Amino acid sequence: MATKTPGPIPILPNDAGQDGHILHSLTLFGEMLRRVGLEIGSDNMLDLVRATEYVSIGRRGEFYQAARSILVHRKQDLPIFDEAFQIFWRKPSDRTTTMDLRSLGEQKRFRKPQISTGRDDEPDREGFLEGEPNDNSVQNVDLSKTYSEVEVLRQKDFSEFTSLEMAEARLMMASLSWDLGKRRTRRLAPGKYGPLDLRRTMRQNLKYSGEFLDLARRSPKEKHRPLVLICDVSGSMERYTRMLLQFIHTISGGLDQLEAFLFATRLTRITRSLKYRSIDQSIFEVSKAVPDWAGGTRIGEAVKTFNYEWLRRVLRGQAVVLIISDGWDRGDPELLARETSRLQRSCHRLIWLNPLLGSPDYQPLTQGMKAALPFVDDFLPVHNLNSLESLSRHLSNLGDDRQLGLGYHAPMPEEPEPEPVVDDRPIDRLNLPSFQHPMWGKRRCL
């Protein structure tokens, strides 16, 4: 049976008199907002209908402000609402539209992105929401903040992403494959090579009257290497925190063994908060668990806490450790160097990801990076989607051998210079000690 394609949705005329209450269009508008991710309930739509009794729908700016204040509950939903309002409340050329507004959310997820020459940092056009609804100037909808080409999105810095581009980037992150390789364990499993498994050999050869014709062997069992993420969420990393948390949440769904930690001035484990399927719910739980969000930075103290409290628990099996930080540290550089050296010798590979490394003019001149770099295996950027793709390829090609440099050795304290020894020192009779023994000068009676 052939499926019936939905026809064009007509723009219904005003059916409530001269005040302009378009109830059917308001219902479709609320349904479209729910499809694009906004939390819109029936009570919110009733409030909007009641608001049209006091705000004329013919005045576009007033109606926009009223709908925005009633239907938007979160700050991150403001740009989504603005773009949806521009797309929905426009006048088609023939008073009908071929766009199925009821499936706008599905089109947003699956249709090919479009790009325009507009920039994300340009201010909104003044007076865009002013004027009558019949104004044809609203016909050209600016989609520069909604859709962008894949190649442009891959090269764009994470600090410049909009909320809609973050959703597109999350889908691209999910398409990446993360293979950290396998490691040998102490346990033995059935295999083609290795020592003889006498018990299984005897059981398999019972059908041959006990003659050993088929020899069963055991070989070391292999498991996937675990991954440990230690991410900086201090004030200097605030521009990249949202995207990095999306990266951690996405990669946690593709790996069986993953441990995640956040730090600013102290270390917090967030592995349990990543179990939620919704990225917004995970970030909300993480924000409640981390007490020092966007605070100062003490990388050395955080690494020391990891080494003393979590290293033996989560680094079993020679895990791969990723430290994500810009290197701005207010702690002791010697402590950072000592603890980073200890962590490097306890894991399979220590990789430092710096979002500032993507800049061609960047140089690791901060005291934190100078102290940690000698004890890091790989120093890589993490500022756009191309860098994440390069990271996935790098992790897939990790070998078992690596060259470790010299470990951390505390600098030798400088020996104080010896004081000069004076052999012939004259006696100052005027400054002789004034203390005298009470029997001084008295004859002792025998």
PENORDA-V752600 format. One record per residue. RES is the residue in one small letter. SS is DSSP state (h for helix, s for strand, l for the rest). Layout:
((RES SS) (RES SS))
This chain:
((m l) (a l) (t l) (k l) (t l) (p l) (g l) (p l) (i s) (p s) (i l) (l l) (p l) (n l) (d l) (a l) (g h) (q h) (d h) (g l) (h l) (i l) (l h) (h h) (s h) (l h) (t h) (l h) (f h) (g h) (e h) (m h) (l h) (r h) (r h) (v l) (g l) (l l) (e l) (i l) (g l) (s h) (d h) (n h) (m h) (l h) (d h) (l h) (v h) (r h) (a h) (t l) (e l) (y l) (v l) (s l) (i l) (g l) (r l) (r h) (g h) (e h) (f h) (y h) (q h) (a h) (a h) (r h) (s h) (i h) (l h) (v l) (h l) (r l) (k h) (q h) (d h) (l h) (p h) (i h) (f h) (d h) (e h) (a h) (f h) (q h) (i h) (f h) (w l) (r l) (k l) (p l) (s l) (d l) (r l) (t s) (t s) (t l) (m l) (d l) (l h) (r h) (s h) (l h) (g h) (e h) (q h) (k h) (r h) (f h) (r l) (k l) (p l) (q l) (i l) (s l) (t l) (g l) (r l) (d l) (d l) (e l) (p l) (d l) (r l) (e l) (g l) (f l) (l l) (e l) (g l) (e l) (p l) (n l) (d l) (n h) (s h) (v h) (q h) (n l) (v l) (d l) (l l) (s l) (k l) (t l) (y l) (s l) (e l) (v h) (e h) (v h) (l h) (r h) (q h) (k l) (d l) (f h) (s h) (e h) (f l) (t l) (s h) (l h) (e h) (m h) (a h) (e h) (a h) (r h) (l h) (m h) (m h) (a h) (s l) (l l) (s l) (w l) (d l) (l l) (g l) (k s) (r s) (r s) (t s) (r s) (r s) (l s) (a s) (p s) (g s) (k l) (y l) (g l) (p s) (l s) (d l) (l h) (r h) (r h) (t h) (m h) (r h) (q h) (n h) (l h) (k h) (y h) (s l) (g l) (e l) (f l) (l l) (d l) (l l) (a l) (r s) (r s) (s s) (p s) (k s) (e s) (k s) (h s) (r l) (p l) (l s) (v s) (l s) (i s) (c s) (d s) (v l) (s l) (g h) (s h) (m h) (e h) (r h) (y h) (t h) (r h) (m h) (l h) (l h) (q h) (f h) (i h) (h h) (t h) (i h) (s h) (g h) (g h) (l l) (d l) (q l) (l s) (e s) (a s) (f s) (l s) (f s) (a l) (t l) (r l) (l s) (t s) (r s) (i l) (t l) (r h) (s h) (l h) (k h) (y l) (r l) (s l) (i h) (d h) (q h) (s h) (i h) (f h) (e h) (v h) (s h) (k h) (a h) (v l) (p l) (d l) (w l) (a l) (g l) (g l) (t l) (r l) (i h) (g h) (e h) (a h) (v h) (k h) (t h) (f h) (n h) (y h) (e h) (w h) (l h) (r h) (r h) (v h) (l l) (r l) (g l) (q l) (a l) (v s) (v s) (l s) (i s) (i s) (s l) (d l) (g l) (w l) (d l) (r l) (g l) (d l) (p h) (e h) (l h) (l h) (a h) (r h) (e h) (t h) (s h) (r h) (l h) (q h) (r l) (s l) (c l) (h l) (r s) (l s) (i s) (w s) (l s) (n s) (p h) (l h) (l h) (g h) (s l) (p l) (d l) (y l) (q l) (p l) (l l) (t l) (q h) (g h) (m h) (k h) (a h) (a h) (l h) (p l) (f l) (v l) (d l) (d s) (f s) (l s) (p s) (v l) (h l) (n l) (l h) (n h) (s h) (l h) (e h) (s h) (l h) (s h) (r h) (h h) (l h) (s h) (n l) (l l) (g l) (d l) (d l) (r l) (q l) (l l) (g l) (l l) (g l) (y l) (h l) (a l) (p l) (m l) (p l) (e l) (e l) (p l) (e l) (p l) (e l) (p l) (v l) (v l) (d l) (d l) (r l) (p l) (i l) (d l) (r h) (l h) (n h) (l l) (p l) (s l) (f l) (q l) (h l) (p l) (m l) (w l) (g l) (k l) (r l) (r l) (c l) (l l))
